[in-house]
Amino acid sequence: VTHRPPSSFQYVIIISLILIASIQQYHQAEANELDNDILQALTYKIDNLGGYVHPSMKIISPSPCCQRGIISSEDVTLGNNDDQGVWVRVPPTYHLTRNLAMQTLEPLIPKDVLEYAPLSTLDDGALLLLLLVHLKGIGSKEWGPYLDSLPDRPGCGWYGEIINSIADEEYKHVAQESKRYVSRVASGMAADYGAFLAKEHWLKEWQNSAEKAIEWSLCIVSSRGTAASPEYGGGVIKLVPLVDMFNHSPEHKGFKELTKEDVGIDASHLDGSFAVRIEKDYHPGEEIFVDYNLSDYAPEEWFMSHGFVPQEASHRQEL
């Protein structure tokens, strides 16, 4: 049998494939380095406020299940007292809440505007999205680690170019309707409050457009906001840094909002903390999940808010 050497064309294909693989590896390494920096910054902030982040936790892109997630980098045994029984515990002083939004935003809005568009009449989600847009605009150092953890292109089914990739016509119609509704909301909120929000550090693609900034923020709040007791922060929805980075699985427990009974008198400063509990043994590289506790969500609601439909919520296999 005669073996012919590769042709010049074949060499080009081989070299191109090697270059593509190298570029992909480079971008993945770059993403994981950024994830590591984000986790270190969040850990430093949470620890300094009396919280806790398990040393075996690691953010990875992509994760075993999704675009990004949290894994255990080492063997972790259930019942080990050294880890306090949790992966993470974020104190209430590092939550984005209704009270924080009111305290931050109200001084920015002129009194005559507040007379016809009072912030107090907005629901928790609307206040949080305005707060997030403003914090992004000022380049907040206090909230910088959290802001850095948020995706520039979140995955809500109606957001950005995601609509164009939806194959299912029913879902595409729902996404288009949702997009029109979001655009009206964003336009109205931008008209009332946009001129008074900081813009200096907004993403370039927003082009100083308050509507685009608000749409981004609305997707972040709808996909990451979690139910909470009004006792801690004044509202029933809040954003909790790092806790909102765990991916969903119904086979695991949900977030835990700690109460006085959970923390005891000697740790009252942790009352209202959000925690993700260690519920089993973990091996290196195993992803850590939580249950989002959205069993009443319809498939369309899952997709519009989170960009996916979990198996337990839908009979459809493809969108």
N, C-alpha and C positions, 0 to 999 in steps of 0.2 A: 504494500500500500504506500502510495506517495503522499507525503504530508506537505502541503503548500504553506508557505509563510503567510501571515495575515496581509491583506492588501492595505494600501494607504487609507482607504475609506474605513476599513475595519479598525485600524489604529486610531482614527479620529473618534469613532464611536467609543472605543475602550477608554481613551483619554477623557472624553466628555463624561462618561459614566463615573470615572474616578474623581473628576472635578466636582460633579454633582454630589457624590457621596461625601467628599471632603467639606464642601460648603455646608451641607446639611449637618455634619458632625460639628462644624465650627459654630453654626447658629445654635445648635442644641447646647453645646458647652457654654456659649455666651449666655443663653437663657438660664441655664442652671446656676451660673455664677451670679447673675442678677437676682435669681430667686434666693440664693444663699445670703446675699447682701440684704435683701428685704427681710428675711427671717431674722438675721442678726440684729437689724435695727428695731424690728418689732419686739424681739425678745428683750433687748436692752430697755426699751420704753416700758414694757409690761412689768418687767422685774423691778424697775425703779419705783413703780407705783404700787408695789406689794403683790403683784400677780405672779404667775408661774408659767413657764414654758418648758416642756419636757426636753431634755438634752438630746434625745434620740429622734425627735421630730425633724423632718426634712421636707422642704418644698421642692418639687421636681416637675420639669416640663419636658416632654409630656409625662403624665403619670400612667400607671398601668391601665387605668380606665378612661382617662379623659385628657384634655389639652393641658391641664395643670392640676396638681393635687398634692396631698400630704402623705408621706410614707414614714414608716419606722426604719431608721438606718441601722438598728441593732435589735437583738433579741430583747423583748420586753415581756416580763412575767406579771400576770395579774396577781395583785395582792402584795406587790413589793412596796413597802412603806416609804422607801426613799423617794418615790415619784409622786407621792401625795394622792395617788389613785386617779390622776387626771393627766391628759395630754397637754391641756392648756387651761388656765383660769385667768380671765381678763377682768380686772376690777372695774367698777362702774365709773371711775374717774377717767377711763379711756373708752367710753362709749359715745357715739354720736346720738344725741337725744333731742327730744322736742324742747326741753328747757335750754339746752346749749344753743339750739338754733334761734330761739327767741332772744336770748341774751346777746348773741352775736349779730343777728340781722336787724333787730329793731332800731339800734342806734344809727344804722346806715340809711334807713328809709325816712325821707322828710315827713313831717307831721301831716301835711296836707294830703300826701299819698296814703298814709296810714288811715286817714279818715274815710276814704272811699274804698281802700283795699287793705283792711286790717290783717296783719299777719296772724292774729289770734283766731281768725275764722278758718284758716287753712288746716287741713288734716295733717297728721304726723308725717306722712310720706311726702307731701308737698313741701313742708318745712325742711325736712332732711335733704331733699334734692336741691333746694336753694342754698342751704348751708354747705353742701358738698361742692356746688359750683363756686361759691365764694372762697372756700378754703383752697380749692384748686387754683383760683385766680390770684390769691395772695402768696401762693407758694408756701403755705403754712409749714413752719419747722416742727411745731408740736405734733401735727398730724401728718407730716411728711412720710414717715414709714408706712402709714396706712394708705395714703394717696398713691404711693409708689406701687402698692400691691394690687391696685385696681387696674383692670385691663382698659386700654385705649379703645378697643372695639369689643364691648360686651356682647353676650350671645343671645339677647332677647330675640324672639322670632320675627319681630317687626323692625329690628334695628339695622340700619345701614344696608349693605348689599346682601344680607342673609335672605331677604325675600326672594331675590332672583334665583336662589339655589333650591327653593322648595319645589319638589316635584308634585306633591299632592295638591290638587286644585282647591280642595276644601280648606286646607291649612293656608294656602297662599291667599285665598279670599279673606280669611280671618286676619291674617297678617297685614294685608293691605288696609282693611278696615281699622285695625289697631293703629297702624301707622298714621292714618288720617286723623284719628282721635288724638293720638299723642301730639301730632303737629299742631292741632288746635289748642291743646292744653299748653304746650310749650310757647306758642305764639302769645297767648293771653298772659302767661306768667312773665314772659320777657317784656311785654308792653308795660306791665305794672311795676316790675322790680328789676329788670335787666340792667337799666342804666346805673343802678346803685351797687351792683356786685363787682368785685374786683375781677380784672380780666388779664392782668399782666402775664400770668403764667399759664394761661389757657393753651390747649393744644393748637398748633398752627392750622390744622384742618378745620377748626371751628371758625377761623377767620373773623374773630371778634363778634361772632354771631351768638347772642344769648340763647336763641332758639336751639341751635345745635348743642350748646353746652347743657341746656336743660334736658334735651332729649337723651343725651348720654347719661346724665345724672339720674333721670327717671328710670332708665334701664338698670343702673346700678342698684338703686333703692328697691325696685320691684324684684330683682333677682337675689339680693343679699339682705334685705331688711328682715328682721326677725321679731316675732311677737315678744312682748315684755310686759312686766308689771308697771303700771304708771307710778308706783311708789318710788321707782328709781329712774328719774329723768323726766317724769311728767307726761309721758306718752305711752302708747301701747305698741309702738313700732320703734326700733332703734337699729343702728348699724354697730356691729361689734367686730373690731379688727381681729384678724387672724382666725377667729372662730368661723368667719364667713368664707374661709378658703377650703373647708372640708367638702368633699364631694358626697353625693347622696346615695344611700342604700337603705331600703326598708328593713333590712336584716339587722340593723344596728340601732342603738339608742339615739335619741335626739340630744340637742343642747340642753344644759341644765342651768336654770337661773337660780343661783344659791340664795337661800333665805336665812333668817336668823337661826333657825333650827339646824341648818346645814353647817354653818360656820362657828356657832357658839359665841358666847359673850366676849371671849378673849380675842376674837378675830372679827369684830363687828364692822371693821373697815372693809371687809370682803363681802359683806351683805350686799346682794344685788349683782355679784360677779356672775359672768357667764363661763361655764366650764364644759369641756368635752371629756367624758370619763373613759378610763381604760376599762374595757368590759371583757377582755379575753387576752390570751397570750398572742404576741406578734413576733414575726420573724423579719430579718432584714429584707427591705424592698417591698414589704407588704403594705398596701394602701390602707389608710385609716379613713373610715366612712362615718357619717352620721345620718340619721333619719331626719329629713326636713319636716316631717309631720304635716304633710299636705294631702292627706288621704281624701279630702273632700274636693280637691282640684280636678277639674275636667282635663282631658288630654290637651285641649286647646290652651287652657290656662297655663299648664306646665310649659308648653312650647313658647307661648308669648312671653312668659316671665323668665324662663330659664334656658330656653333654646333647645330643650330636649324633652322627650316624653319617656318616663321610666316604664319598664316592662309591665309593672303592676297597674299602670294607669291606662294602658291603651292596647287595643287589639292590632293596631297598625304596626308593621315592622319597618316601614320606610316613610319618609316625608318628602 
